[in-house]
Amino acid sequence: MITDERPRLSPQFVFRWEASQDAYILLYPEGLIKLNPAAGEILKRCDGMRTADAIVADLDQAFPGQPEAIARDTQAFLVAAYNKGWLRST
């Protein structure tokens, strides 16, 4: 599990809200990735300052009621995002 890492966006990606897509997106030189709402909420918090645990805590506070699901899904997303090169640790 990635708990004490401080994830941040890799420099080749740009993360932003795209009104025309009605979604958060990741832009990269070859195209774009439209993110689902949960992925957008997680990536918004990947600022290189917060640990993965702090991101989970913040999400749990913003969306109370299912702390175990939030922790599990956030960890799974972070692992996938690291593996795809979207994130790196500071």
PDB file of N, CA, C and O in Angstrom:
ATOM      1  N   MET A   1       0.829  -1.191   0.000  1.00  0.00           N
ATOM      2  CA  MET A   1       0.000   0.000   0.000  1.00  0.00           C
ATOM      3  C   MET A   1       0.865   1.244   0.000  1.00  0.00           C
ATOM      4  O   MET A   1       1.948   1.280   0.585  1.00  0.00           O
ATOM      5  N   ILE A   2       0.357   2.255  -0.670  1.00  0.00           N
ATOM      6  CA  ILE A   2       1.041   3.540  -0.733  1.00  0.00           C
ATOM      7  C   ILE A   2       0.387   4.438   0.315  1.00  0.00           C
ATOM      8  O   ILE A   2      -0.692   4.980   0.075  1.00  0.00           O
ATOM      9  N   THR A   3       1.021   4.600   1.464  1.00  0.00           N
ATOM     10  CA  THR A   3       0.385   5.393   2.512  1.00  0.00           C
ATOM     11  C   THR A   3       1.178   6.637   2.886  1.00  0.00           C
ATOM     12  O   THR A   3       0.592   7.684   3.160  1.00  0.00           O
ATOM     13  N   ASP A   4       2.504   6.533   2.899  1.00  0.00           N
ATOM     14  CA  ASP A   4       3.291   7.681   3.324  1.00  0.00           C
ATOM     15  C   ASP A   4       3.931   8.429   2.151  1.00  0.00           C
ATOM     16  O   ASP A   4       4.706   9.361   2.364  1.00  0.00           O
ATOM     17  N   GLU A   5       3.619   8.035   0.940  1.00  0.00           N
ATOM     18  CA  GLU A   5       4.121   8.747  -0.234  1.00  0.00           C
ATOM     19  C   GLU A   5       3.343  10.050  -0.389  1.00  0.00           C
ATOM     20  O   GLU A   5       2.213  10.171   0.082  1.00  0.00           O
ATOM     21  N   ARG A   6       3.959  11.012  -1.049  1.00  0.00           N
ATOM     22  CA  ARG A   6       3.315  12.298  -1.315  1.00  0.00           C
ATOM     23  C   ARG A   6       3.170  12.443  -2.830  1.00  0.00           C
ATOM     24  O   ARG A   6       4.029  13.026  -3.492  1.00  0.00           O
ATOM     25  N   PRO A   7       2.074  11.905  -3.369  1.00  0.00           N
ATOM     26  CA  PRO A   7       1.927  11.886  -4.821  1.00  0.00           C
ATOM     27  C   PRO A   7       1.697  13.274  -5.413  1.00  0.00           C
ATOM     28  O   PRO A   7       1.044  14.134  -4.822  1.00  0.00           O
ATOM     29  N   ARG A   8       2.260  13.453  -6.597  1.00  0.00           N
ATOM     30  CA  ARG A   8       2.003  14.665  -7.374  1.00  0.00           C
ATOM     31  C   ARG A   8       2.004  14.280  -8.842  1.00  0.00           C
ATOM     32  O   ARG A   8       2.539  13.240  -9.226  1.00  0.00           O
ATOM     33  N   LEU A   9       1.406  15.118  -9.645  1.00  0.00           N
ATOM     34  CA  LEU A   9       1.275  14.853 -11.062  1.00  0.00           C
ATOM     35  C   LEU A   9       2.640  14.844 -11.734  1.00  0.00           C
ATOM     36  O   LEU A   9       3.482  15.697 -11.452  1.00  0.00           O
ATOM     37  N   SER A  10       2.856  13.894 -12.611  1.00  0.00           N
ATOM     38  CA  SER A  10       4.094  13.866 -13.400  1.00  0.00           C
ATOM     39  C   SER A  10       4.105  15.072 -14.327  1.00  0.00           C
ATOM     40  O   SER A  10       3.047  15.502 -14.787  1.00  0.00           O
ATOM     41  N   PRO A  11       5.276  15.624 -14.609  1.00  0.00           N
ATOM     42  CA  PRO A  11       5.348  16.893 -15.351  1.00  0.00           C
ATOM     43  C   PRO A  11       4.820  16.849 -16.787  1.00  0.00           C
ATOM     44  O   PRO A  11       4.472  17.896 -17.334  1.00  0.00           O
ATOM     45  N   GLN A  12       4.750  15.687 -17.403  1.00  0.00           N
ATOM     46  CA  GLN A  12       4.266  15.642 -18.780  1.00  0.00           C
ATOM     47  C   GLN A  12       2.739  15.682 -18.870  1.00  0.00           C
ATOM     48  O   GLN A  12       2.192  15.679 -19.973  1.00  0.00           O
ATOM     49  N   PHE A  13       2.041  15.720 -17.726  1.00  0.00           N
ATOM     50  CA  PHE A  13       0.587  15.751 -17.700  1.00  0.00           C
ATOM     51  C   PHE A  13       0.084  17.083 -17.177  1.00  0.00           C
ATOM     52  O   PHE A  13       0.713  17.713 -16.327  1.00  0.00           O
ATOM     53  N   VAL A  14      -1.062  17.500 -17.697  1.00  0.00           N
ATOM     54  CA  VAL A  14      -1.769  18.682 -17.205  1.00  0.00           C
ATOM     55  C   VAL A  14      -3.145  18.204 -16.756  1.00  0.00           C
ATOM     56  O   VAL A  14      -3.867  17.554 -17.512  1.00  0.00           O
ATOM     57  N   PHE A  15      -3.495  18.531 -15.524  1.00  0.00           N
ATOM     58  CA  PHE A  15      -4.770  18.145 -14.943  1.00  0.00           C
ATOM     59  C   PHE A  15      -5.645  19.387 -14.868  1.00  0.00           C
ATOM     60  O   PHE A  15      -5.225  20.417 -14.341  1.00  0.00           O
ATOM     61  N   ARG A  16      -6.877  19.288 -15.404  1.00  0.00           N
ATOM     62  CA  ARG A  16      -7.766  20.439 -15.325  1.00  0.00           C
ATOM     63  C   ARG A  16      -9.215  20.021 -15.566  1.00  0.00           C
ATOM     64  O   ARG A  16      -9.509  18.939 -16.075  1.00  0.00           O
ATOM     65  N   TRP A  17     -10.108  20.939 -15.172  1.00  0.00           N
ATOM     66  CA  TRP A  17     -11.523  20.775 -15.455  1.00  0.00           C
ATOM     67  C   TRP A  17     -11.762  21.222 -16.890  1.00  0.00           C
ATOM     68  O   TRP A  17     -11.286  22.280 -17.303  1.00  0.00           O
ATOM     69  N   GLU A  18     -12.485  20.433 -17.634  1.00  0.00           N
ATOM     70  CA  GLU A  18     -12.809  20.763 -19.019  1.00  0.00           C
ATOM     71  C   GLU A  18     -14.328  20.838 -19.123  1.00  0.00           C
ATOM     72  O   GLU A  18     -15.011  19.815 -19.085  1.00  0.00           O
ATOM     73  N   ALA A  19     -14.854  22.058 -19.255  1.00  0.00           N
ATOM     74  CA  ALA A  19     -16.302  22.260 -19.294  1.00  0.00           C
ATOM     75  C   ALA A  19     -16.941  21.527 -20.475  1.00  0.00           C
ATOM     76  O   ALA A  19     -18.035  20.977 -20.344  1.00  0.00           O
ATOM     77  N   SER A  20     -16.269  21.516 -21.618  1.00  0.00           N
ATOM     78  CA  SER A  20     -16.841  20.855 -22.790  1.00  0.00           C
ATOM     79  C   SER A  20     -16.984  19.344 -22.590  1.00  0.00           C
ATOM     80  O   SER A  20     -17.842  18.713 -23.209  1.00  0.00           O
ATOM     81  N   GLN A  21     -16.153  18.768 -21.733  1.00  0.00           N
ATOM     82  CA  GLN A  21     -16.233  17.339 -21.411  1.00  0.00           C
ATOM     83  C   GLN A  21     -17.095  17.100 -20.167  1.00  0.00           C
ATOM     84  O   GLN A  21     -17.500  15.972 -19.885  1.00  0.00           O
ATOM     85  N   ASP A  22     -17.368  18.178 -19.430  1.00  0.00           N
ATOM     86  CA  ASP A  22     -18.068  18.108 -18.150  1.00  0.00           C
ATOM     87  C   ASP A  22     -17.360  17.124 -17.220  1.00  0.00           C
ATOM     88  O   ASP A  22     -17.985  16.304 -16.547  1.00  0.00           O
ATOM     89  N   ALA A  23     -16.023  17.241 -17.210  1.00  0.00           N
ATOM     90  CA  ALA A  23     -15.215  16.300 -16.433  1.00  0.00           C
ATOM     91  C   ALA A  23     -13.810  16.851 -16.253  1.00  0.00           C
ATOM     92  O   ALA A  23     -13.376  17.748 -16.975  1.00  0.00           O
ATOM     93  N   TYR A  24     -13.109  16.291 -15.267  1.00  0.00           N
ATOM     94  CA  TYR A  24     -11.676  16.543 -15.156  1.00  0.00           C
ATOM     95  C   TYR A  24     -10.982  15.705 -16.213  1.00  0.00           C
ATOM     96  O   TYR A  24     -11.414  14.597 -16.534  1.00  0.00           O
ATOM     97  N   ILE A  25      -9.904  16.249 -16.747  1.00  0.00           N
ATOM     98  CA  ILE A  25      -9.130  15.535 -17.761  1.00  0.00           C
ATOM     99  C   ILE A  25      -7.651  15.616 -17.439  1.00  0.00           C
ATOM    100  O   ILE A  25      -7.201  16.501 -16.712  1.00  0.00           O
ATOM    101  N   LEU A  26      -6.910  14.677 -17.992  1.00  0.00           N
ATOM    102  CA  LEU A  26      -5.453  14.712 -17.989  1.00  0.00           C
ATOM    103  C   LEU A  26      -5.027  14.910 -19.439  1.00  0.00           C
ATOM    104  O   LEU A  26      -5.350  14.101 -20.308  1.00  0.00           O
ATOM    105  N   LEU A  27      -4.304  15.986 -19.686  1.00  0.00           N
ATOM    106  CA  LEU A  27      -3.749  16.228 -21.010  1.00  0.00           C
ATOM    107  C   LEU A  27      -2.309  15.760 -21.028  1.00  0.00           C
ATOM    108  O   LEU A  27      -1.583  15.922 -20.048  1.00  0.00           O
ATOM    109  N   TYR A  28      -1.897  15.183 -22.140  1.00  0.00           N
ATOM    110  CA  TYR A  28      -0.514  14.783 -22.338  1.00  0.00           C
ATOM    111  C   TYR A  28      -0.206  14.957 -23.822  1.00  0.00           C
ATOM    112  O   TYR A  28      -1.135  15.133 -24.611  1.00  0.00           O
ATOM    113  N   PRO A  29       1.051  14.914 -24.229  1.00  0.00           N
ATOM    114  CA  PRO A  29       1.394  15.242 -25.621  1.00  0.00           C
ATOM    115  C   PRO A  29       0.632  14.444 -26.679  1.00  0.00           C
ATOM    116  O   PRO A  29       0.383  14.964 -27.766  1.00  0.00           O
ATOM    117  N   GLU A  30       0.261  13.217 -26.396  1.00  0.00           N
ATOM    118  CA  GLU A  30      -0.402  12.383 -27.394  1.00  0.00           C
ATOM    119  C   GLU A  30      -1.921  12.447 -27.331  1.00  0.00           C
ATOM    120  O   GLU A  30      -2.581  11.858 -28.187  1.00  0.00           O
ATOM    121  N   GLY A  31      -2.507  13.142 -26.350  1.00  0.00           N
ATOM    122  CA  GLY A  31      -3.953  13.182 -26.265  1.00  0.00           C
ATOM    123  C   GLY A  31      -4.465  13.588 -24.910  1.00  0.00           C
ATOM    124  O   GLY A  31      -3.843  14.381 -24.203  1.00  0.00           O
ATOM    125  N   LEU A  32      -5.623  13.026 -24.550  1.00  0.00           N
ATOM    126  CA  LEU A  32      -6.212  13.338 -23.252  1.00  0.00           C
ATOM    127  C   LEU A  32      -6.921  12.121 -22.696  1.00  0.00           C
ATOM    128  O   LEU A  32      -7.299  11.201 -23.421  1.00  0.00           O
ATOM    129  N   ILE A  33      -7.087  12.150 -21.385  1.00  0.00           N
ATOM    130  CA  ILE A  33      -7.789  11.093 -20.661  1.00  0.00           C
ATOM    131  C   ILE A  33      -8.910  11.768 -19.897  1.00  0.00           C
ATOM    132  O   ILE A  33      -8.663  12.651 -19.076  1.00  0.00           O
ATOM    133  N   LYS A  34     -10.136  11.360 -20.162  1.00  0.00           N
ATOM    134  CA  LYS A  34     -11.291  11.863 -19.418  1.00  0.00           C
ATOM    135  C   LYS A  34     -11.430  11.029 -18.156  1.00  0.00           C
ATOM    136  O   LYS A  34     -11.528   9.804 -18.219  1.00  0.00           O
ATOM    137  N   LEU A  35     -11.436  11.694 -17.022  1.00  0.00           N
ATOM    138  CA  LEU A  35     -11.471  11.015 -15.728  1.00  0.00           C
ATOM    139  C   LEU A  35     -12.887  10.930 -15.182  1.00  0.00           C
ATOM    140  O   LEU A  35     -13.709  11.815 -15.416  1.00  0.00           O
ATOM    141  N   ASN A  36     -13.158   9.867 -14.459  1.00  0.00           N
ATOM    142  CA  ASN A  36     -14.447   9.802 -13.779  1.00  0.00           C
ATOM    143  C   ASN A  36     -14.397  10.728 -12.563  1.00  0.00           C
ATOM    144  O   ASN A  36     -13.313  11.147 -12.155  1.00  0.00           O
ATOM    145  N   PRO A  37     -15.559  11.054 -11.975  1.00  0.00           N
ATOM    146  CA  PRO A  37     -15.570  12.005 -10.851  1.00  0.00           C
ATOM    147  C   PRO A  37     -14.664  11.601  -9.684  1.00  0.00           C
ATOM    148  O   PRO A  37     -13.997  12.458  -9.104  1.00  0.00           O
ATOM    149  N   ALA A  38     -14.628  10.322  -9.334  1.00  0.00           N
ATOM    150  CA  ALA A  38     -13.784   9.886  -8.213  1.00  0.00           C
ATOM    151  C   ALA A  38     -12.310  10.115  -8.514  1.00  0.00           C
ATOM    152  O   ALA A  38     -11.570  10.594  -7.655  1.00  0.00           O
ATOM    153  N   ALA A  39     -11.880   9.781  -9.720  1.00  0.00           N
ATOM    154  CA  ALA A  39     -10.479   9.994 -10.095  1.00  0.00           C
ATOM    155  C   ALA A  39     -10.133  11.479 -10.053  1.00  0.00           C
ATOM    156  O   ALA A  39      -9.045  11.852  -9.615  1.00  0.00           O
ATOM    157  N   GLY A  40     -11.047  12.320 -10.503  1.00  0.00           N
ATOM    158  CA  GLY A  40     -10.814  13.765 -10.446  1.00  0.00           C
ATOM    159  C   GLY A  40     -10.649  14.263  -9.028  1.00  0.00           C
ATOM    160  O   GLY A  40      -9.772  15.080  -8.749  1.00  0.00           O
ATOM    161  N   GLU A  41     -11.498  13.769  -8.119  1.00  0.00           N
ATOM    162  CA  GLU A  41     -11.405  14.185  -6.718  1.00  0.00           C
ATOM    163  C   GLU A  41     -10.073  13.750  -6.100  1.00  0.00           C
ATOM    164  O   GLU A  41      -9.474  14.492  -5.321  1.00  0.00           O
ATOM    165  N   ILE A  42      -9.620  12.565  -6.445  1.00  0.00           N
ATOM    166  CA  ILE A  42      -8.342  12.084  -5.906  1.00  0.00           C
ATOM    167  C   ILE A  42      -7.197  12.909  -6.474  1.00  0.00           C
ATOM    168  O   ILE A  42      -6.351  13.389  -5.718  1.00  0.00           O
ATOM    169  N   LEU A  43      -7.153  13.083  -7.800  1.00  0.00           N
ATOM    170  CA  LEU A  43      -6.043  13.820  -8.418  1.00  0.00           C
ATOM    171  C   LEU A  43      -5.990  15.276  -7.970  1.00  0.00           C
ATOM    172  O   LEU A  43      -4.905  15.851  -7.882  1.00  0.00           O
ATOM    173  N   LYS A  44      -7.146  15.886  -7.683  1.00  0.00           N
ATOM    174  CA  LYS A  44      -7.155  17.262  -7.170  1.00  0.00           C
ATOM    175  C   LYS A  44      -6.309  17.381  -5.913  1.00  0.00           C
ATOM    176  O   LYS A  44      -5.741  18.437  -5.634  1.00  0.00           O
ATOM    177  N   ARG A  45      -6.230  16.313  -5.170  1.00  0.00           N
ATOM    178  CA  ARG A  45      -5.534  16.327  -3.883  1.00  0.00           C
ATOM    179  C   ARG A  45      -4.074  15.861  -3.977  1.00  0.00           C
ATOM    180  O   ARG A  45      -3.351  15.887  -2.981  1.00  0.00           O
ATOM    181  N   CYS A  46      -3.652  15.443  -5.145  1.00  0.00           N
ATOM    182  CA  CYS A  46      -2.272  14.970  -5.339  1.00  0.00           C
ATOM    183  C   CYS A  46      -1.379  16.170  -5.643  1.00  0.00           C
ATOM    184  O   CYS A  46      -1.003  16.410  -6.790  1.00  0.00           O
ATOM    185  N   ASP A  47      -1.053  16.909  -4.602  1.00  0.00           N
ATOM    186  CA  ASP A  47      -0.321  18.164  -4.740  1.00  0.00           C
ATOM    187  C   ASP A  47       1.138  18.068  -4.317  1.00  0.00           C
ATOM    188  O   ASP A  47       1.849  19.073  -4.317  1.00  0.00           O
ATOM    189  N   GLY A  48       1.590  16.879  -3.959  1.00  0.00           N
ATOM    190  CA  GLY A  48       2.966  16.711  -3.513  1.00  0.00           C
ATOM    191  C   GLY A  48       3.184  17.102  -2.064  1.00  0.00           C
ATOM    192  O   GLY A  48       4.279  16.923  -1.529  1.00  0.00           O
ATOM    193  N   MET A  49       2.157  17.630  -1.428  1.00  0.00           N
ATOM    194  CA  MET A  49       2.250  18.044  -0.030  1.00  0.00           C
ATOM    195  C   MET A  49       1.590  17.011   0.893  1.00  0.00           C
ATOM    196  O   MET A  49       2.081  16.743   1.989  1.00  0.00           O
ATOM    197  N   ARG A  50       0.478  16.440   0.437  1.00  0.00           N
ATOM    198  CA  ARG A  50      -0.288  15.498   1.250  1.00  0.00           C
ATOM    199  C   ARG A  50       0.180  14.073   1.006  1.00  0.00           C
ATOM    200  O   ARG A  50       0.507  13.691  -0.118  1.00  0.00           O
ATOM    201  N   THR A  51       0.204  13.305   2.070  1.00  0.00           N
ATOM    202  CA  THR A  51       0.468  11.869   1.928  1.00  0.00           C
ATOM    203  C   THR A  51      -0.797  11.199   1.402  1.00  0.00           C
ATOM    204  O   THR A  51      -1.876  11.790   1.392  1.00  0.00           O
ATOM    205  N   ALA A  52      -0.638   9.970   0.973  1.00  0.00           N
ATOM    206  CA  ALA A  52      -1.799   9.198   0.535  1.00  0.00           C
ATOM    207  C   ALA A  52      -2.809   9.071   1.676  1.00  0.00           C
ATOM    208  O   ALA A  52      -4.017   9.152   1.450  1.00  0.00           O
ATOM    209  N   ASP A  53      -2.321   8.874   2.888  1.00  0.00           N
ATOM    210  CA  ASP A  53      -3.223   8.798   4.039  1.00  0.00           C
ATOM    211  C   ASP A  53      -3.985  10.103   4.240  1.00  0.00           C
ATOM    212  O   ASP A  53      -5.173  10.079   4.563  1.00  0.00           O
ATOM    213  N   ALA A  54      -3.323  11.232   4.053  1.00  0.00           N
ATOM    214  CA  ALA A  54      -3.990  12.530   4.192  1.00  0.00           C
ATOM    215  C   ALA A  54      -5.025  12.736   3.089  1.00  0.00           C
ATOM    216  O   ALA A  54      -6.074  13.334   3.327  1.00  0.00           O
ATOM    217  N   ILE A  55      -4.742  12.253   1.903  1.00  0.00           N
ATOM    218  CA  ILE A  55      -5.705  12.337   0.806  1.00  0.00           C
ATOM    219  C   ILE A  55      -6.952  11.527   1.152  1.00  0.00           C
ATOM    220  O   ILE A  55      -8.075  11.993   0.954  1.00  0.00           O
ATOM    221  N   VAL A  56      -6.754  10.322   1.665  1.00  0.00           N
ATOM    222  CA  VAL A  56      -7.887   9.484   2.072  1.00  0.00           C
ATOM    223  C   VAL A  56      -8.686  10.188   3.168  1.00  0.00           C
ATOM    224  O   VAL A  56      -9.916  10.203   3.115  1.00  0.00           O
ATOM    225  N   ALA A  57      -8.021  10.761   4.144  1.00  0.00           N
ATOM    226  CA  ALA A  57      -8.711  11.453   5.241  1.00  0.00           C
ATOM    227  C   ALA A  57      -9.513  12.638   4.710  1.00  0.00           C
ATOM    228  O   ALA A  57     -10.644  12.866   5.138  1.00  0.00           O
ATOM    229  N   ASP A  58      -8.934  13.386   3.785  1.00  0.00           N
ATOM    230  CA  ASP A  58      -9.634  14.532   3.207  1.00  0.00           C
ATOM    231  C   ASP A  58     -10.855  14.081   2.415  1.00  0.00           C
ATOM    232  O   ASP A  58     -11.917  14.696   2.512  1.00  0.00           O
ATOM    233  N   LEU A  59     -10.716  13.024   1.642  1.00  0.00           N
ATOM    234  CA  LEU A  59     -11.852  12.492   0.887  1.00  0.00           C
ATOM    235  C   LEU A  59     -12.944  11.989   1.815  1.00  0.00           C
ATOM    236  O   LEU A  59     -14.131  12.184   1.551  1.00  0.00           O
ATOM    237  N   ASP A  60     -12.541  11.340   2.907  1.00  0.00           N
ATOM    238  CA  ASP A  60     -13.510  10.838   3.875  1.00  0.00           C
ATOM    239  C   ASP A  60     -14.278  11.981   4.526  1.00  0.00           C
ATOM    240  O   ASP A  60     -15.466  11.850   4.821  1.00  0.00           O
ATOM    241  N   GLN A  61     -13.606  13.086   4.744  1.00  0.00           N
ATOM    242  CA  GLN A  61     -14.276  14.250   5.322  1.00  0.00           C
ATOM    243  C   GLN A  61     -15.217  14.895   4.297  1.00  0.00           C
ATOM    244  O   GLN A  61     -16.312  15.333   4.651  1.00  0.00           O
ATOM    245  N   ALA A  62     -14.793  14.955   3.035  1.00  0.00           N
ATOM    246  CA  ALA A  62     -15.612  15.566   1.988  1.00  0.00           C
ATOM    247  C   ALA A  62     -16.804  14.699   1.601  1.00  0.00           C
ATOM    248  O   ALA A  62     -17.863  15.209   1.233  1.00  0.00           O
ATOM    249  N   PHE A  63     -16.622  13.386   1.688  1.00  0.00           N
ATOM    250  CA  PHE A  63     -17.654  12.431   1.291  1.00  0.00           C
ATOM    251  C   PHE A  63     -17.842  11.396   2.398  1.00  0.00           C
ATOM    252  O   PHE A  63     -17.455  10.239   2.233  1.00  0.00           O
ATOM    253  N   PRO A  64     -18.432  11.798   3.521  1.00  0.00           N
ATOM    254  CA  PRO A  64     -18.536  10.895   4.671  1.00  0.00           C
ATOM    255  C   PRO A  64     -19.488   9.729   4.427  1.00  0.00           C
ATOM    256  O   PRO A  64     -20.404   9.798   3.607  1.00  0.00           O
ATOM    257  N   GLY A  65     -19.233   8.659   5.173  1.00  0.00           N
ATOM    258  CA  GLY A  65     -20.175   7.559   5.175  1.00  0.00           C
ATOM    259  C   GLY A  65     -19.608   6.208   4.801  1.00  0.00           C
ATOM    260  O   GLY A  65     -20.152   5.183   5.211  1.00  0.00           O
ATOM    261  N   GLN A  66     -18.525   6.172   4.029  1.00  0.00           N
ATOM    262  CA  GLN A  66     -17.956   4.886   3.624  1.00  0.00           C
ATOM    263  C   GLN A  66     -16.424   4.939   3.675  1.00  0.00           C
ATOM    264  O   GLN A  66     -15.766   4.861   2.637  1.00  0.00           O
ATOM    265  N   PRO A  67     -15.861   5.072   4.867  1.00  0.00           N
ATOM    266  CA  PRO A  67     -14.414   5.238   4.974  1.00  0.00           C
ATOM    267  C   PRO A  67     -13.607   4.069   4.422  1.00  0.00           C
ATOM    268  O   PRO A  67     -12.546   4.281   3.834  1.00  0.00           O
ATOM    269  N   GLU A  68     -14.085   2.848   4.599  1.00  0.00           N
ATOM    270  CA  GLU A  68     -13.335   1.687   4.099  1.00  0.00           C
ATOM    271  C   GLU A  68     -13.296   1.681   2.574  1.00  0.00           C
ATOM    272  O   GLU A  68     -12.254   1.412   1.977  1.00  0.00           O
ATOM    273  N   ALA A  69     -14.423   1.976   1.951  1.00  0.00           N
ATOM    274  CA  ALA A  69     -14.482   2.007   0.477  1.00  0.00           C
ATOM    275  C   ALA A  69     -13.618   3.129  -0.067  1.00  0.00           C
ATOM    276  O   ALA A  69     -12.927   2.949  -1.069  1.00  0.00           O
ATOM    277  N   ILE A  70     -13.650   4.285   0.582  1.00  0.00           N
ATOM    278  CA  ILE A  70     -12.823   5.410   0.133  1.00  0.00           C
ATOM    279  C   ILE A  70     -11.351   5.041   0.225  1.00  0.00           C
ATOM    280  O   ILE A  70     -10.592   5.281  -0.714  1.00  0.00           O
ATOM    281  N   ALA A  71     -10.944   4.467   1.335  1.00  0.00           N
ATOM    282  CA  ALA A  71      -9.534   4.083   1.508  1.00  0.00           C
ATOM    283  C   ALA A  71      -9.121   3.050   0.467  1.00  0.00           C
ATOM    284  O   ALA A  71      -8.071   3.187  -0.162  1.00  0.00           O
ATOM    285  N   ARG A  72      -9.932   2.027   0.285  1.00  0.00           N
ATOM    286  CA  ARG A  72      -9.615   0.955  -0.670  1.00  0.00           C
ATOM    287  C   ARG A  72      -9.546   1.493  -2.105  1.00  0.00           C
ATOM    288  O   ARG A  72      -8.593   1.219  -2.834  1.00  0.00           O
ATOM    289  N   ASP A  73     -10.563   2.256  -2.496  1.00  0.00           N
ATOM    290  CA  ASP A  73     -10.616   2.753  -3.870  1.00  0.00           C
ATOM    291  C   ASP A  73      -9.532   3.789  -4.151  1.00  0.00           C
ATOM    292  O   ASP A  73      -8.983   3.829  -5.252  1.00  0.00           O
ATOM    293  N   THR A  74      -9.223   4.627  -3.165  1.00  0.00           N
ATOM    294  CA  THR A  74      -8.160   5.622  -3.346  1.00  0.00           C
ATOM    295  C   THR A  74      -6.812   4.935  -3.498  1.00  0.00           C
ATOM    296  O   THR A  74      -6.032   5.292  -4.381  1.00  0.00           O
ATOM    297  N   GLN A  75      -6.532   3.959  -2.655  1.00  0.00           N
ATOM    298  CA  GLN A  75      -5.262   3.229  -2.768  1.00  0.00           C
ATOM    299  C   GLN A  75      -5.157   2.534  -4.123  1.00  0.00           C
ATOM    300  O   GLN A  75      -4.102   2.560  -4.757  1.00  0.00           O
ATOM    301  N   ALA A  76      -6.235   1.921  -4.560  1.00  0.00           N
ATOM    302  CA  ALA A  76      -6.219   1.233  -5.860  1.00  0.00           C
ATOM    303  C   ALA A  76      -5.981   2.229  -6.995  1.00  0.00           C
ATOM    304  O   ALA A  76      -5.218   1.944  -7.917  1.00  0.00           O
ATOM    305  N   PHE A  77      -6.621   3.380  -6.933  1.00  0.00           N
ATOM    306  CA  PHE A  77      -6.418   4.386  -7.967  1.00  0.00           C
ATOM    307  C   PHE A  77      -4.980   4.896  -7.957  1.00  0.00           C
ATOM    308  O   PHE A  77      -4.360   5.027  -9.012  1.00  0.00           O
ATOM    309  N   LEU A  78      -4.448   5.185  -6.766  1.00  0.00           N
ATOM    310  CA  LEU A  78      -3.077   5.698  -6.688  1.00  0.00           C
ATOM    311  C   LEU A  78      -2.077   4.692  -7.253  1.00  0.00           C
ATOM    312  O   LEU A  78      -1.161   5.078  -7.980  1.00  0.00           O
ATOM    313  N   VAL A  79      -2.235   3.435  -6.938  1.00  0.00           N
ATOM    314  CA  VAL A  79      -1.343   2.413  -7.481  1.00  0.00           C
ATOM    315  C   VAL A  79      -1.429   2.404  -9.005  1.00  0.00           C
ATOM    316  O   VAL A  79      -0.405   2.383  -9.689  1.00  0.00           O
ATOM    317  N   ALA A  80      -2.647   2.421  -9.531  1.00  0.00           N
ATOM    318  CA  ALA A  80      -2.824   2.421 -10.991  1.00  0.00           C
ATOM    319  C   ALA A  80      -2.226   3.679 -11.619  1.00  0.00           C
ATOM    320  O   ALA A  80      -1.588   3.604 -12.669  1.00  0.00           O
ATOM    321  N   ALA A  81      -2.429   4.833 -10.982  1.00  0.00           N
ATOM    322  CA  ALA A  81      -1.908   6.093 -11.528  1.00  0.00           C
ATOM    323  C   ALA A  81      -0.377   6.121 -11.505  1.00  0.00           C
ATOM    324  O   ALA A  81       0.241   6.640 -12.434  1.00  0.00           O
ATOM    325  N   TYR A  82       0.234   5.576 -10.466  1.00  0.00           N
ATOM    326  CA  TYR A  82       1.698   5.452 -10.431  1.00  0.00           C
ATOM    327  C   TYR A  82       2.163   4.530 -11.547  1.00  0.00           C
ATOM    328  O   TYR A  82       3.122   4.839 -12.254  1.00  0.00           O
ATOM    329  N   ASN A  83       1.489   3.403 -11.706  1.00  0.00           N
ATOM    330  CA  ASN A  83       1.880   2.435 -12.738  1.00  0.00           C
ATOM    331  C   ASN A  83       1.749   2.993 -14.147  1.00  0.00           C
ATOM    332  O   ASN A  83       2.512   2.618 -15.037  1.00  0.00           O
ATOM    333  N   LYS A  84       0.789   3.884 -14.355  1.00  0.00           N
ATOM    334  CA  LYS A  84       0.592   4.493 -15.680  1.00  0.00           C
ATOM    335  C   LYS A  84       1.497   5.704 -15.894  1.00  0.00           C
ATOM    336  O   LYS A  84       1.543   6.257 -16.992  1.00  0.00           O
ATOM    337  N   GLY A  85       2.211   6.115 -14.857  1.00  0.00           N
ATOM    338  CA  GLY A  85       3.116   7.245 -14.968  1.00  0.00           C
ATOM    339  C   GLY A  85       2.433   8.596 -14.770  1.00  0.00           C
ATOM    340  O   GLY A  85       3.056   9.633 -14.998  1.00  0.00           O
ATOM    341  N   TRP A  86       1.178   8.608 -14.354  1.00  0.00           N
ATOM    342  CA  TRP A  86       0.482   9.863 -14.125  1.00  0.00           C
ATOM    343  C   TRP A  86       1.005  10.584 -12.898  1.00  0.00           C
ATOM    344  O   TRP A  86       1.027  11.814 -12.848  1.00  0.00           O
ATOM    345  N   LEU A  87       1.427   9.803 -11.905  1.00  0.00           N
ATOM    346  CA  LEU A  87       1.880  10.375 -10.626  1.00  0.00           C
ATOM    347  C   LEU A  87       3.316   9.965 -10.350  1.00  0.00           C
ATOM    348  O   LEU A  87       3.813   8.955 -10.847  1.00  0.00           O
ATOM    349  N   ARG A  88       3.952  10.784  -9.546  1.00  0.00           N
ATOM    350  CA  ARG A  88       5.252  10.427  -8.973  1.00  0.00           C
ATOM    351  C   ARG A  88       5.302  10.974  -7.563  1.00  0.00           C
ATOM    352  O   ARG A  88       4.489  11.818  -7.189  1.00  0.00           O
ATOM    353  N   SER A  89       6.234  10.506  -6.796  1.00  0.00           N
ATOM    354  CA  SER A  89       6.366  10.920  -5.406  1.00  0.00           C
ATOM    355  C   SER A  89       7.360  12.057  -5.272  1.00  0.00           C
ATOM    356  O   SER A  89       8.317  12.166  -6.038  1.00  0.00           O
ATOM    357  N   THR A  90       7.111  12.901  -4.279  1.00  0.00           N
ATOM    358  CA  THR A  90       8.050  13.991  -4.003  1.00  0.00           C
ATOM    359  C   THR A  90       8.977  13.589  -2.895  1.00  0.00           C
ATOM    360  O   THR A  90       9.848  14.367  -2.507  1.00  0.00           O
TER     361      THR A  90
END
